C-alpha cells in the first residue's frame, strides 16, 4: 500500500467507524487492557472475520499434531485477496454462527497459539511503502468497537510494549517476507500483471501448506530445475521456520523474477525455449484471418 492510499483511506473512514484514523508509531501510547474479569470477555470472539497469516497456520497445525493441509481443510474458509483471486484464508466459525471455532466459555482454547489478528486486537496494523522508499513501514491504529470495554481500563502502554506483551514480535518477523510479497502484488498492479493459474497454485502451497512444500522441495522435479546443495536441502526440510523463509524466496522468484535460488543451466534454457514458443503462438494468433 502506498502512502497516498493510506491518506485516502483515512479521509474516507466514516464517523462511526471503529478505526481511529490517528496514526501511531511504536513509541505512541494508547489505553487498553483485556482480561478474563472484564464484562465484555469473549464478545470479540463471537463475531469474527480473521484473515490468517502463514505462521498462524504453522503454529496451530503443530499444536494439533496434524498436517497443514488437514488443518486448513478443517478450520479455514478460502477467499480471494484481490481482483486476480490471490488465495487467502479466513479462520472458520462455528456452523450457523459467526463465533470463532476455537471459542469456549472459559475463553480461547488455543490462546497460546492464537492467530496474529487476535494478538493485535485492539490495534490495527498496516504496511505502507512510502514513495521512493525500498522498505515497508509499519503503521498502527486503535480499533474501538462498541462492545469492547478494554479501552476504559486504566492501563496505558506504548505500541512497542503491547507488541512484546502479545508475542507479536515473533509473529511479525516470521510473516514479514510473506506480507511484503502480498503488498508488492497489490501495489504493483498492472506492472506485475495477472499471475498464471500455476503461479497461484504455488502461492497457495508456499503460503498455507508447508508440509506439501517440503515434499515439493524433496521431489525429483524440483531437483531437476533448482541447484541446491543436498546439505542445505536437508537442513531446510528439518527446520520448518527456515523452510518457510525459503518458500518466500521461491515465491519471489516465481512471481517477480527475483532470482535468489540457483537454477540448472539446462533448465534455464528449457524455460527460455518455452517462453519463446508461447510468444510465437501468441503472435501467430494475432495474424489476420486467425
ABEGO torsion letter per residue (X at the ends): XBAAAAAAAAAABBAABABBABBBBAABBBBBBBBAABAABGAAAABBBBBBBAAAAAAAAAAAGBBAAAAAAAABBBBBABAAGBBBBBBBBBBGBABBAABBAAEBAAAAABBAAAAAOABBBBBBBBBGBABBBBBBBBBBBAABAAAABBBBBBAAAAAAAAGAAAAAAAAAAAAAAAAAAAAAEAAAEBBBAAAAAAAAAAAABAAAAAAAAABAAAAAABBBBAAAAAAAAABAAAAAAAAAAAAAAAAAGBBABBBBAAAAAAAAAAAAAAAAAAAAAABBGX
